[in-house]
Every structure is written in structure tokens, then in C-alpha cells.
Amino acid sequence: MAFQNPNTENNVRNIDNNPAKNEGWKSDAFLNLYIPTRQGGRRKIGSVGLKLNKPMDKQLLDYLADAGDEGLESLKSRLVLDFQRADGNNGDELDLG
């Protein structure tokens, strides 16, 4: 073929099948947030990723891993929930209790 010259080296680079990967965005554990449904189940409404390379996340992750269900219950009693709408309009259309 006109495009191949057997007297010269092949200048095609090999594809690296194992490139260096940036996995710093991955979480090491998750705190999942659920809300009960009227049917007796639960619906996941969010999660919080915990990373070992962040000191406060690591402290929480280690605590929960060691304390088990009792630690999770203790954490629940310390949580503070806050709601903010992105548009700043926190209307009062619903009677939630």
C-alpha cells in the first residue's frame, strides 16, 4: 500500500489501557436520608457523601463504623435540619402539622 513503508518504524502509539485515574471525587461512605411513606415504606430523599481524606468526615465515619446502630441514633438526636428554597420564597401553602 502507498501509506505503509516497511523500511521505517511504526509511529503509532499504543493505547494506555490503565491510565492514571482521579478517584478523589469518590466518597468512602454515605449517610442516606429517608422519609416515611403513607404505605409504611420509606423514600430516599438524599445522601451525604463522607470522605476519609476530610478530617470531620473521617471522624464521623469512624464514629459510625465503631458505634453501630447506637451511634446512628445518637447522631440523629444531634442533627439540625434546615430548609432553604433556591428562589428564597418559603410560602405557607401546606399545613404540615
C-alpha atoms as a printed R data frame, in Angstrom:
   type eleno elety resid chain resno       x      y      z
1  ATOM     1    CA   MET     A     1   0.000  0.000  0.000
2  ATOM     2    CA   ALA     A     2   1.096  3.523 -0.626
3  ATOM     3    CA   PHE     A     3   0.689  4.574  3.023
4  ATOM     4    CA   GLN     A     4   2.936  1.892  4.505
5  ATOM     5    CA   ASN     A     5   6.677  1.933  4.221
6  ATOM     6    CA   PRO     A     6   8.263 -1.252  5.520
7  ATOM     7    CA   ASN     A     7  11.640  0.467  5.828
8  ATOM     8    CA   THR     A     8  10.511  2.930  8.552
9  ATOM     9    CA   GLU     A     9   9.472  2.434 12.157
10 ATOM    10    CA   ASN     A    10   5.834  2.280 13.115
11 ATOM    11    CA   ASN     A    11   4.894  5.660 14.594
12 ATOM    12    CA   VAL     A    12   1.546  4.542 16.024
13 ATOM    13    CA   ARG     A    13   1.350  4.916 19.808
14 ATOM    14    CA   ASN     A    14  -0.029  2.151 21.954
15 ATOM    15    CA   ILE     A    15  -3.242  2.890 23.810
16 ATOM    16    CA   ASP     A    16  -2.749  3.004 27.578
17 ATOM    17    CA   ASN     A    17  -5.400  0.655 28.982
18 ATOM    18    CA   ASN     A    18  -4.613  1.678 32.563
19 ATOM    19    CA   PRO     A    19  -4.332  5.460 32.658
20 ATOM    20    CA   ALA     A    20  -3.898  7.223 35.988
21 ATOM    21    CA   LYS     A    21  -7.358  7.740 37.429
22 ATOM    22    CA   ASN     A    22  -8.561 10.637 39.529
23 ATOM    23    CA   GLU     A    23 -10.841  8.995 42.047
24 ATOM    24    CA   GLY     A    24 -10.635 11.808 44.605
25 ATOM    25    CA   TRP     A    25 -14.275 12.664 43.972
26 ATOM    26    CA   LYS     A    26 -15.494  9.273 45.262
27 ATOM    27    CA   SER     A    27 -16.979  9.013 48.747
28 ATOM    28    CA   ASP     A    28 -15.879  6.342 51.210
29 ATOM    29    CA   ALA     A    29 -19.295  6.055 52.899
30 ATOM    30    CA   PHE     A    30 -22.741  7.644 52.777
31 ATOM    31    CA   LEU     A    31 -25.318  8.910 55.226
32 ATOM    32    CA   ASN     A    32 -28.635  8.288 53.484
33 ATOM    33    CA   LEU     A    33 -31.707 10.401 54.221
34 ATOM    34    CA   TYR     A    34 -35.167  8.829 54.085
35 ATOM    35    CA   ILE     A    35 -38.699  9.953 54.774
36 ATOM    36    CA   PRO     A    36 -41.514  7.515 55.635
37 ATOM    37    CA   THR     A    37 -44.320  6.929 53.149
38 ATOM    38    CA   ARG     A    38 -48.003  6.538 53.966
39 ATOM    39    CA   GLN     A    39 -47.772  2.912 52.834
40 ATOM    40    CA   GLY     A    40 -45.307  2.093 55.600
41 ATOM    41    CA   GLY     A    41 -42.184  2.194 53.469
42 ATOM    42    CA   ARG     A    42 -39.585  4.865 53.087
43 ATOM    43    CA   ARG     A    43 -38.392  7.095 50.285
44 ATOM    44    CA   LYS     A    44 -34.798  8.208 49.878
45 ATOM    45    CA   ILE     A    45 -34.588 11.980 49.626
46 ATOM    46    CA   GLY     A    46 -30.840 12.388 49.585
47 ATOM    47    CA   SER     A    47 -27.441 11.308 50.794
48 ATOM    48    CA   VAL     A    48 -24.319 12.850 52.252
49 ATOM    49    CA   GLY     A    49 -21.005 11.518 51.000
50 ATOM    50    CA   LEU     A    50 -18.262 11.049 53.598
51 ATOM    51    CA   LYS     A    51 -14.601 11.019 52.615
52 ATOM    52    CA   LEU     A    52 -11.721  9.686 54.684
53 ATOM    53    CA   ASN     A    53  -9.428 12.454 53.458
54 ATOM    54    CA   LYS     A    54 -11.595 15.145 55.104
55 ATOM    55    CA   PRO     A    55 -10.962 15.278 58.877
56 ATOM    56    CA   MET     A    56 -14.558 15.892 60.023
57 ATOM    57    CA   ASP     A    57 -15.936 13.330 57.590
58 ATOM    58    CA   LYS     A    58 -13.366 10.808 58.820
59 ATOM    59    CA   GLN     A    59 -14.277 11.469 62.451
60 ATOM    60    CA   LEU     A    60 -17.962 10.904 61.690
61 ATOM    61    CA   LEU     A    61 -17.293  7.869 59.509
62 ATOM    62    CA   ASP     A    62 -15.063  6.259 62.157
63 ATOM    63    CA   TYR     A    63 -17.590  7.027 64.907
64 ATOM    64    CA   LEU     A    64 -20.488  5.479 62.989
65 ATOM    65    CA   ALA     A    65 -18.435  2.452 61.960
66 ATOM    66    CA   ASP     A    66 -17.472  1.780 65.596
67 ATOM    67    CA   ALA     A    67 -20.745  2.706 67.338
68 ATOM    68    CA   GLY     A    68 -23.178  0.921 65.015
69 ATOM    69    CA   ASP     A    69 -26.920  1.495 65.443
70 ATOM    70    CA   GLU     A    70 -26.485  3.241 68.804
71 ATOM    71    CA   GLY     A    71 -24.135  5.736 67.193
72 ATOM    72    CA   LEU     A    72 -26.604  6.352 64.386
73 ATOM    73    CA   GLU     A    73 -29.390  7.028 66.912
74 ATOM    74    CA   SER     A    74 -27.094  9.373 68.828
75 ATOM    75    CA   LEU     A    75 -26.248 11.206 65.611
76 ATOM    76    CA   LYS     A    76 -29.967 11.583 64.785
77 ATOM    77    CA   SER     A    77 -30.544 13.377 68.071
78 ATOM    78    CA   ARG     A    78 -27.749 15.847 67.245
79 ATOM    79    CA   LEU     A    79 -28.792 16.670 63.680
80 ATOM    80    CA   VAL     A    80 -30.233 20.065 62.872
81 ATOM    81    CA   LEU     A    81 -32.348 20.276 59.743
82 ATOM    82    CA   ASP     A    82 -32.579 23.471 57.760
83 ATOM    83    CA   PHE     A    83 -34.638 24.162 54.658
84 ATOM    84    CA   GLN     A    84 -33.926 26.937 52.191
85 ATOM    85    CA   ARG     A    85 -35.588 27.331 48.823
86 ATOM    86    CA   ALA     A    86 -33.326 28.342 45.992
87 ATOM    87    CA   ASP     A    87 -35.680 31.151 44.968
88 ATOM    88    CA   GLY     A    88 -35.987 32.470 48.542
89 ATOM    89    CA   ASN     A    89 -39.785 32.060 48.561
90 ATOM    90    CA   ASN     A    90 -40.765 29.867 51.525
91 ATOM    91    CA   GLY     A    91 -44.552 30.021 51.162
92 ATOM    92    CA   ASP     A    92 -47.111 28.639 53.592
93 ATOM    93    CA   GLU     A    93 -49.353 26.709 51.182
94 ATOM    94    CA   LEU     A    94 -49.243 23.413 53.104
95 ATOM    95    CA   ASP     A    95 -50.438 22.598 56.597
96 ATOM    96    CA   LEU     A    96 -47.745 20.190 57.734
97 ATOM    97    CA   GLY     A    97 -48.748 19.910 61.309
